[in-house]
Amino acid sequence: MEAHTNKPQHRSEASTASAQPLPKQGVKRAADEGDAPLRVVADDAARSVNALYQAVNSELQRQTSESPYVALGVAAGIGFVVGGGLASPLGQALVRASVRAFGGTVLQTVLHASAEAVERHNSTSEK
């Protein structure tokens, strides 16, 4: 039987040559050229997320001021779910009944209002 030793492995000259750092000018130029399309996509994504946030925020503010009791009910429902209310059989039954009764209408209203808010935001930002 051979004894297995934990001697460090020596790298070949080819592998150590490829591990050496590149000159800073070459790295900077390569990074700038390669990252340009990525930066454009990232900037577009950030603008889109910001526009969506602004649209949803303005719509939530409008709905909250127009119907504060609905906003209070939604906040109570979210608190119930986050607080662990879904773990009880009563909580599960309440959620099922609520979704059946109001889920489609609420989802349709939220999506429609969000789309209108995005259109309003886009039309005001183009001016």
Backbone torsions as a table, in degrees:
resi	resn	phi	psi	omega
1	MET	NA	142.8	178.2
2	GLU	-93.5	142.9	176.6
3	ALA	-82.8	134.3	-179.3
4	HIS	-93.7	119.8	-179.2
5	THR	-108.2	157.1	-180.0
6	ASN	-100.6	53.1	178.0
7	LYS	-80.0	141.9	178.3
8	PRO	-67.4	141.7	177.9
9	GLN	-78.7	136.8	177.2
10	HIS	-91.2	136.5	179.6
11	ARG	-83.0	151.3	175.4
12	SER	-77.8	165.7	-178.5
13	GLU	-64.9	-32.2	-179.1
14	ALA	-66.3	-41.2	-178.3
15	SER	-73.2	-32.5	178.0
16	THR	-74.1	-31.0	178.9
17	ALA	-68.1	-37.3	-180.0
18	SER	-75.0	-19.6	-179.5
19	ALA	-85.6	-9.0	-179.5
20	GLN	-72.5	143.1	-178.1
21	PRO	-67.1	148.6	177.2
22	LEU	-79.7	159.3	175.1
23	PRO	-60.2	148.1	-174.7
24	LYS	-62.4	-36.5	-179.0
25	GLN	-64.1	-42.7	-179.6
26	GLY	-64.8	-40.2	-179.9
27	VAL	-67.6	-44.0	-178.5
28	LYS	-64.1	-45.1	-179.0
29	ARG	-64.2	-43.5	-179.8
30	ALA	-64.9	-40.8	-179.6
31	ALA	-67.4	-41.2	179.7
32	ASP	-65.2	-42.7	-178.7
33	GLU	-70.2	-40.0	-177.5
34	GLY	-77.8	-28.9	-176.2
35	ASP	-87.4	-11.0	-176.4
36	ALA	-58.6	-51.4	178.3
37	PRO	-63.7	-34.8	178.9
38	LEU	-65.9	-39.6	178.3
39	ARG	-65.1	-39.1	178.8
40	VAL	-63.0	-45.4	179.2
41	VAL	-64.3	-42.2	179.8
42	ALA	-65.0	-40.2	177.9
43	ASP	-65.1	-42.3	177.6
44	ASP	-62.3	-42.2	179.4
45	ALA	-64.4	-41.5	179.5
46	ALA	-64.9	-40.6	177.5
47	ARG	-64.8	-40.3	179.6
48	SER	-64.8	-43.6	178.8
49	VAL	-64.5	-40.2	178.9
50	ASN	-64.6	-42.7	178.6
51	ALA	-63.6	-41.9	177.9
52	LEU	-63.3	-43.5	178.5
53	TYR	-60.8	-46.4	-179.7
54	GLN	-61.7	-42.1	-179.1
55	ALA	-65.4	-46.3	-180.0
56	VAL	-66.0	-40.7	179.8
57	ASN	-62.2	-46.4	-179.8
58	SER	-66.3	-37.5	179.1
59	GLU	-67.6	-41.1	177.8
60	LEU	-64.7	-39.7	177.5
61	GLN	-63.5	-41.4	-180.0
62	ARG	-64.8	-48.0	-178.8
63	GLN	-66.0	-35.7	179.5
64	THR	-66.7	-39.9	179.8
65	SER	-73.4	-32.2	179.6
66	GLU	-76.9	-36.7	-177.8
67	SER	-140.6	82.9	-176.7
68	PRO	-67.6	-27.8	-179.1
69	TYR	-71.1	-33.7	175.5
70	VAL	-65.7	-43.1	178.3
71	ALA	-61.9	-39.4	177.7
72	LEU	-64.4	-41.3	177.8
73	GLY	-63.8	-41.9	178.4
74	VAL	-63.6	-44.0	179.3
75	ALA	-62.7	-40.2	178.1
76	ALA	-64.9	-39.7	178.3
77	GLY	-64.4	-42.4	178.3
78	ILE	-64.6	-41.8	177.3
79	GLY	-62.6	-37.4	177.8
80	PHE	-62.8	-45.7	-178.9
81	VAL	-66.9	-47.6	-178.2
82	VAL	-65.9	-33.6	-180.0
83	GLY	-74.9	-1.5	176.6
84	GLY	97.8	16.1	-178.8
85	GLY	-66.1	-20.9	-179.9
86	LEU	-74.3	-14.2	-178.2
87	ALA	-72.0	-25.7	-178.5
88	SER	-86.4	151.5	177.3
89	PRO	-62.1	-36.2	177.9
90	LEU	-64.1	-42.5	178.6
91	GLY	-62.3	-41.3	179.0
92	GLN	-65.4	-39.9	178.7
93	ALA	-66.5	-40.4	178.2
94	LEU	-63.8	-41.5	-179.9
95	VAL	-66.5	-44.4	178.7
96	ARG	-60.1	-44.9	-179.7
97	ALA	-65.3	-40.0	-180.0
98	SER	-66.1	-43.7	-179.1
99	VAL	-65.6	-41.7	178.7
100	ARG	-63.2	-40.1	-175.6
101	ALA	-78.0	-41.9	-169.9
102	PHE	-122.2	-9.0	-172.5
103	GLY	-57.4	-50.3	-178.0
104	GLY	-64.5	-43.4	-179.1
105	THR	-65.9	-44.4	-179.5
106	VAL	-64.3	-45.6	-179.6
107	LEU	-62.7	-43.6	179.2
108	GLN	-63.3	-42.8	-180.0
109	THR	-64.8	-43.8	-179.2
110	VAL	-65.1	-44.6	179.8
111	LEU	-64.6	-42.2	179.7
112	HIS	-65.1	-45.1	-179.9
113	ALA	-65.3	-39.1	179.1
114	SER	-65.8	-40.9	178.5
115	ALA	-64.0	-41.4	177.3
116	GLU	-64.2	-40.5	-179.8
117	ALA	-66.2	-38.3	177.7
118	VAL	-65.2	-42.0	178.1
119	GLU	-62.6	-42.6	177.6
120	ARG	-62.4	-43.5	-179.4
121	HIS	-64.1	-42.8	-179.9
122	ASN	-66.4	-38.7	-178.9
123	SER	-70.3	-33.9	178.5
124	THR	-77.1	-29.7	-179.4
125	SER	-77.9	-22.1	179.4
126	GLU	-79.6	-19.6	-177.7
127	LYS	-76.5	NA	NA
